Amino acid sequence: MTASVYHIPVMLAQCTEGLAIDPNGVYVDVTFGGGGHSREILKHLDTGHLYGFDQDPDAEANIPEDSRFTFVAANFRDIKKYLRLYGVRQVDGILADLGISSHQIDEPARGFSTRFEGELDMRMNPSQGKSAKDVLNSYSEQDLHKILGMYGEVKNAKTLAQAIVSHRSENPFETTEGLTAFLKKYAPRGKEFKYFAQVFQALRIEVNDEMEALEEMLLGAIELLKPEGRLVVMSYHSLEDRLVKNLIQKGKFQGELEKDFYGNPIRPLEPVSRGAITASAEEIAENPRARSAKLRVAKKLVK
């Protein structure tokens, strides 16, 4: 499978521009996937080096044959630990294209998509952790209510959680098709597919511990970046974007911006882009996935 079929990279030029690449610098693509962003970064390197992280074994088929590239088969939450194994303690730029790849969505057996029948799995790394099926069939009503409301922003999360617990006692959830058939009764009329997507998103985030992993990666990125080093993050839903935005603008994930005695902001990063960068109408027409993408660029402040 070619990388372009595997996944079409969103805002490729804007991501590369945001990194302000030094041809001799060290860069990290923490979401390697189809390798589209990595290949573009490599075009701008001379003696520099690029590390690509991905926990999905399928991504390994896209590794470029290039001595300037090192693939790291790991969750990006462990970015600092793994780079230290390679003797890397500082980098010039870090790129993260969050969310899920087109390949993962289009592979029925992975269970990410509402469009295909497949087992309710949704693990980014199929060999690790609990599956979506485990979450649906074992979580308490209270926990289901919480993840559906928080991660899926499902309006009738409490009602749905109750219904899931009641249904599974005699009919455990097994397939994506079985779940969407069940959800039809609770979805707003005319907005069924949006509702399915919200529930699937909530399950996927919980299964992969995505919000906590993102926080850990971002904190590790701050430590790794050289002064003036660039952080480029593209997110696809408001939960992710809020975390990234808060960290860049306020120096923390929650709370207000703190200032020193002289009124200067206390934060490790400074925004480079004014607000979020979004895809052009032309790109959205070619790649609908780009519609919800928000790109934020920051640089590490010199202390």
C-alpha positions as CSV (number, residue, x, y, z in Angstrom):
1,M,0.0,0.0,0.0
2,T,1.4,3.4,-1.0
3,A,1.7,6.1,1.7
4,S,-0.7,8.3,-0.3
5,V,-3.4,5.6,-0.2
6,Y,-2.6,4.9,3.5
7,H,-3.2,8.5,4.5
8,I,-3.3,11.9,2.7
9,P,-1.4,14.4,4.9
10,V,-3.4,17.5,5.9
11,M,-1.9,21.0,5.5
12,L,1.5,19.5,4.4
13,A,3.0,22.9,3.4
14,Q,1.8,24.7,6.5
15,C,3.2,22.0,8.8
16,T,6.6,22.1,7.1
17,E,6.7,25.9,7.1
18,G,5.7,25.9,10.8
19,L,8.7,23.8,11.7
20,A,11.1,26.4,10.1
21,I,13.4,23.6,9.3
22,D,17.2,23.9,9.8
23,P,18.7,21.6,7.2
24,N,21.2,20.3,9.8
25,G,18.7,20.1,12.7
26,V,17.0,17.2,14.5
27,Y,13.3,16.8,14.1
28,V,10.5,14.4,15.3
29,D,7.3,13.4,13.6
30,V,5.5,11.8,16.5
31,T,2.6,10.6,14.3
32,F,4.4,8.9,11.4
33,G,1.4,7.0,10.0
34,G,1.6,7.0,6.2
35,G,4.9,9.0,6.3
36,G,3.6,11.9,4.2
37,H,4.8,14.6,6.6
38,S,8.1,12.8,7.3
39,R,8.9,12.6,3.6
40,E,8.3,16.3,3.2
41,I,10.5,17.1,6.2
42,L,13.3,14.9,4.8
43,K,13.3,16.9,1.6
44,H,14.4,19.9,3.6
45,L,17.2,18.2,5.5
46,D,20.9,17.9,4.6
47,T,22.9,16.5,7.5
48,G,19.9,16.7,9.8
49,H,18.0,13.8,11.2
50,L,14.3,12.9,11.6
51,Y,12.8,10.5,14.1
52,G,9.3,9.1,13.4
53,F,7.1,7.6,16.1
54,D,4.1,5.3,15.6
55,Q,2.6,2.6,17.8
56,D,0.6,1.1,15.0
57,P,2.5,-1.8,13.4
58,D,0.8,-1.1,10.0
59,A,2.8,2.2,9.8
60,E,6.1,0.3,9.5
61,A,5.3,-0.6,5.9
62,N,5.7,3.2,5.0
63,I,9.2,3.6,6.5
64,P,11.4,5.5,3.9
65,E,14.8,4.1,3.0
66,D,16.8,7.0,4.2
67,S,19.8,7.1,6.5
68,R,18.6,10.4,7.9
69,F,15.4,8.7,9.3
70,T,14.9,6.5,12.3
71,F,11.6,4.8,13.0
72,V,10.5,4.4,16.7
73,A,7.8,1.8,17.3
74,A,6.3,3.4,20.4
75,N,3.5,5.6,21.7
76,F,4.4,9.2,21.4
77,R,3.7,9.7,25.1
78,D,7.1,8.2,25.7
79,I,8.9,10.6,23.3
80,K,11.5,11.7,25.9
81,K,12.4,8.2,27.1
82,Y,12.9,6.8,23.6
83,L,14.8,9.7,22.2
84,R,17.2,9.4,25.2
85,L,17.8,5.8,24.1
86,Y,19.2,7.3,20.9
87,G,21.2,9.8,22.7
88,V,18.9,12.7,21.8
89,R,18.3,15.3,24.5
90,Q,17.3,18.3,22.4
91,V,15.5,18.7,19.1
92,D,14.8,21.6,16.8
93,G,11.2,20.8,16.0
94,I,8.4,18.4,16.8
95,L,5.3,17.7,14.6
96,A,2.1,16.0,15.7
97,D,-0.8,15.2,13.4
98,L,-3.3,13.9,15.9
99,G,-6.4,11.7,15.5
100,I,-6.7,8.7,13.3
101,S,-5.3,7.9,9.9
102,S,-7.4,7.2,6.8
103,H,-5.8,3.7,6.7
104,Q,-7.1,2.9,10.2
105,I,-10.6,4.2,9.4
106,D,-10.7,2.2,6.1
107,E,-9.5,-1.1,7.6
108,P,-12.8,-2.8,8.7
109,A,-11.0,-5.3,11.0
110,R,-9.7,-2.4,13.2
111,G,-13.3,-1.3,14.1
112,F,-12.7,2.5,13.9
113,S,-15.3,3.2,11.3
114,T,-19.1,3.4,11.4
115,R,-19.2,2.6,7.7
116,F,-17.9,-1.0,7.8
117,E,-18.7,-4.1,9.8
118,G,-15.8,-5.2,12.0
119,E,-15.0,-6.2,15.5
120,L,-15.2,-3.4,18.1
121,D,-11.5,-3.0,18.6
122,M,-10.3,0.6,18.0
123,R,-6.8,0.1,19.5
124,M,-4.1,2.1,17.8
125,N,-1.7,-0.7,18.8
126,P,-3.7,-3.9,18.3
127,S,-1.5,-5.9,20.7
128,Q,-2.0,-3.7,23.7
129,G,-4.7,-2.8,26.2
130,K,-8.4,-3.0,26.2
131,S,-10.6,-2.8,23.1
132,A,-13.8,-0.8,22.5
133,K,-15.7,-4.1,23.1
134,D,-14.2,-4.4,26.5
135,V,-15.2,-0.8,27.4
136,L,-18.8,-1.3,26.3
137,N,-19.3,-4.6,28.0
138,S,-17.5,-4.0,31.3
139,Y,-17.5,-0.3,32.2
140,S,-19.9,0.9,34.9
141,E,-22.9,3.1,33.9
142,Q,-21.2,6.0,35.6
143,D,-17.9,5.6,33.7
144,L,-19.7,5.2,30.4
145,H,-21.7,8.3,31.1
146,K,-18.5,10.2,31.8
147,I,-16.6,9.1,28.7
148,L,-19.6,9.6,26.4
149,G,-20.2,13.1,27.7
150,M,-16.6,14.2,28.0
151,Y,-14.9,12.6,25.0
152,G,-17.9,12.4,22.6
153,E,-19.9,15.4,23.8
154,V,-23.0,13.2,23.5
155,K,-26.0,15.2,24.7
156,N,-28.0,12.2,26.0
157,A,-24.9,10.5,27.5
158,K,-26.7,9.5,30.7
159,T,-29.6,7.9,28.9
160,L,-27.3,6.1,26.5
161,A,-25.1,4.8,29.3
162,Q,-28.1,3.3,31.0
163,A,-29.3,1.7,27.8
164,I,-25.8,0.2,27.1
165,V,-25.7,-1.5,30.5
166,S,-29.2,-2.8,30.1
167,H,-28.6,-4.1,26.6
168,R,-25.3,-5.8,27.2
169,S,-26.6,-8.1,30.0
170,E,-28.3,-10.2,27.3
171,N,-26.6,-9.0,24.1
172,P,-23.0,-8.2,24.6
173,F,-21.6,-5.7,22.0
174,E,-19.3,-7.4,19.5
175,T,-19.3,-5.5,16.1
176,T,-19.4,-2.0,14.8
177,E,-22.6,-2.8,12.9
178,G,-24.2,-4.2,16.0
179,L,-23.4,-1.0,17.9
180,T,-24.6,1.4,15.2
181,A,-27.9,-0.6,14.9
182,F,-28.3,-0.2,18.7
183,L,-27.5,3.6,18.6
184,K,-30.1,4.4,16.0
185,K,-32.8,4.4,18.7
186,Y,-31.0,7.1,20.7
187,A,-29.7,9.3,17.8
188,P,-31.4,12.6,16.9
189,R,-33.4,12.2,13.7
190,G,-31.5,13.3,10.7
191,K,-28.2,13.4,12.6
192,E,-27.6,9.7,13.0
193,F,-24.2,9.6,11.4
194,K,-22.9,12.6,13.5
195,Y,-24.2,10.8,16.6
196,F,-22.5,7.5,15.6
197,A,-19.2,9.4,15.1
198,Q,-19.5,11.1,18.5
199,V,-19.9,7.7,20.3
200,F,-17.1,6.1,18.3
201,Q,-14.8,9.0,19.0
202,A,-15.5,8.7,22.8
203,L,-14.7,5.0,22.7
204,R,-11.6,5.5,20.6
205,I,-10.2,8.2,23.0
206,E,-10.9,6.0,26.0
207,V,-9.4,2.8,24.5
208,N,-6.2,4.6,23.5
209,D,-6.0,6.9,26.6
210,E,-5.6,9.7,24.0
211,M,-6.0,12.7,26.2
212,E,-3.5,11.6,28.9
213,A,-1.1,10.5,26.2
214,L,-1.3,13.9,24.5
215,E,-0.6,15.7,27.7
216,E,2.4,13.5,28.4
217,M,3.8,14.0,24.8
218,L,3.3,17.8,25.0
219,L,5.1,18.1,28.3
220,G,7.9,15.9,27.0
221,A,8.1,18.0,23.8
222,I,8.6,21.2,25.9
223,E,11.6,19.6,27.7
224,L,13.1,18.3,24.4
225,L,12.8,21.5,22.4
226,K,15.8,23.8,22.1
227,P,15.3,27.5,22.7
228,E,13.5,28.8,19.6
229,G,12.6,25.2,18.7
230,R,9.2,24.7,17.0
231,L,6.1,22.7,18.1
232,V,3.6,22.1,15.4
233,V,0.4,20.4,16.4
234,M,-2.7,19.6,14.2
235,S,-5.8,18.5,16.0
236,Y,-9.2,17.4,14.8
237,H,-11.6,17.9,17.7
238,S,-12.1,20.5,20.3
239,L,-10.8,18.5,23.3
240,E,-7.4,18.1,21.7
241,D,-7.2,21.6,20.4
242,R,-8.1,23.1,23.8
243,L,-5.2,21.2,25.5
244,V,-2.8,22.4,22.8
245,K,-4.1,26.0,22.8
246,N,-4.0,26.3,26.6
247,L,-0.5,24.9,26.9
248,I,0.8,27.4,24.2
249,Q,-1.1,30.4,25.5
250,K,-1.1,29.8,29.3
251,G,1.8,27.3,29.9
252,K,-0.6,24.7,31.4
253,F,-3.6,22.6,30.4
254,Q,-6.1,24.3,32.8
255,G,-6.4,27.6,34.7
256,E,-5.3,31.1,34.0
257,L,-2.1,32.5,32.7
258,E,0.3,33.4,35.5
259,K,2.6,36.4,35.3
260,D,5.8,37.3,37.1
261,F,6.5,40.3,39.3
262,Y,7.0,42.5,36.2
263,G,3.8,41.3,34.5
264,N,5.5,39.1,32.0
265,P,3.7,35.8,31.1
266,I,5.1,32.7,32.7
267,R,5.0,30.1,30.0
268,P,7.6,27.9,28.1
269,L,6.1,28.5,24.7
270,E,5.0,31.4,22.6
271,P,2.5,31.3,19.7
272,V,3.9,31.7,16.3
273,S,0.6,31.6,14.4
274,R,-2.2,34.0,15.4
275,G,-4.8,31.5,16.5
276,A,-5.4,28.2,14.6
277,I,-4.5,27.7,11.0
278,T,-7.1,26.0,8.9
279,A,-7.1,24.3,5.5
280,S,-8.1,26.1,2.3
281,A,-11.4,25.4,0.6
282,E,-9.4,23.7,-2.2
283,E,-7.8,21.3,0.2
284,I,-11.0,20.5,1.9
285,A,-12.6,19.7,-1.4
286,E,-9.8,17.3,-2.2
287,N,-9.5,15.8,1.3
288,P,-12.7,16.2,3.4
289,R,-10.8,15.1,6.5
290,A,-9.0,18.5,6.5
291,R,-12.3,20.3,7.3
292,S,-12.0,19.9,11.1
293,A,-8.2,20.3,11.2
294,K,-6.7,23.1,13.4
295,L,-3.0,23.7,13.2
296,R,-1.2,25.5,16.0
297,V,2.5,26.6,15.8
298,A,4.6,27.6,18.8
299,K,8.3,28.2,19.6
300,K,10.1,27.5,22.8
301,L,11.0,30.7,24.7
302,V,14.6,31.5,25.5
303,K,15.1,31.7,29.3
